[in-house]
Structures are given as C-alpha cells and as structure tokens.
Amino acid sequence: MSDELIITIMGHVDNVLLAVGIYYSLASIEHYMDAYFTNYKASPQVLACISGCLANTISDGAGFLVTGSWEWALWVMLGCLSGMLVIPVLEYINNKKVR
C-alpha cells in the first residue's frame, strides 16, 4: 500500500471517528465526571477538553490501526494522552486567577 493511500485512509478514519466521538461524548463524559468526582463540578471548558482529547486519541489510534501501523497507533495514542496532562494545569491556573 502506498504512503499516500495509508495517510488518506488514516485521515478519513480519524476525522469520521473524531466527529462522531465529539458529537456523542460530551454527555457521557459529564455523566462519568459527576459519578466519580462528586466533590468537583467540571466546567464546560474542562468537559469539552476531555471529550475532545479522548475522541482525538481514539480516532488517531484507530486511523493508524486500520492501516496496519500498530506501532504508530500506540505511539500516537500515548502522545495524545500525555498531551491531556495540560488540562489540570490549565484548570489550576484558571481557578487561581478567579480567586
């Protein structure tokens, strides 16, 4: 399979899953946040960041998996998840400014 075709397939699968994931994930993320973090009410910004990042992680990984690039899928998903570490930092900074 040519590199161009692999990248095209990956991009197609990535964006289809990303669109579906973001479209349907906000409500489910809010449900889990409310269930497991009873003392913390997440802001819409945090929920949007979490759902968008998780949807992106899954769609990027799946995009590479369907092309047979297992190692790339693993590394891109780890990179996506590690990028989410900025969310609590941003929330901390935002809460510190409000006070």
N, C-alpha and C positions, 0 to 999 in steps of 0.2 A: 504494500500500500504506500502511495507517495506521501511525502511530508505534508504537502498542501491538502490532500484529502483528509489526512489524520487531523490536522488543525481545523479544517472546516467541520468535520464531524464533531470534534470536541467542542467547538464554539457553539454549534447548533444545540447539542445536548445540554451544554452548560446553561445557555440562556433560556431554553424551554423549561428546564428544571428550576432555574432561578426565578423565573416569572411565576410559575406555579407555587413554588415554595414561599415566596414573599406574599403572594396573593392569599394563601391559606394559613400561613404560620403565625401571624400576629395574635390571633385569638388563642391558639393553642399555647404559645409562649406565655401569654398573660395568665392562662389557667395554671400552668406549672409554676410560674413565679409566685402566684397567690397561694398555691398549695404548699410549697416548700419554704417560702420565705415569708412567714406570717407577720413578722415584725418589720418588714420592709415593703413599702409600696413603690413599685417601679414606675418611673416616669415614662411617658410615651416615647421620649427620646431613647431611653435605655432599651425599652422593648423593641423599638424599630432597629436599633443597632444589633441587638442579639438576634432577632429573627432574620434580619438581612445578612448578617455574617454567617449564621448557621446555614441558611439557604444557599449562600455562596459557597461555603465549604463543601456541602453535599453535591451541589451542581458541578463544581470544579472537579471533585473526585470522580463523580460518575462520568463526566465528559472524558476524562483520561481513561477510566476503566473500560468504556465501550470501544476504545481504540486499541485496547490490549496493553496499554502502558501502565502496568501495575505499580512500578517503582515511582513513576512520575505522579500517579494518583496519590500515593502515600505521602510523598514529599510536599505536594501542593496542599493537601489537606492539613498536614502538620503546620505548614506555613500560614494557612488561613486561620487555624485555631490559635496559633501563637499571636497572630495579629489582633485577636479579640482581647488580649490582655490589656489593651489600651482602654477598653470600656470602663473598668472600675477606676482606672486612673483619672479618666475624664469626669466620671461621676463624682469622685472625691474632690477634684478641682472645682467643679461646678457647685457642689454643696458648700465648699469652703468660701466661695465668693458670695453666696446667698446669705450666709450668717454674718 
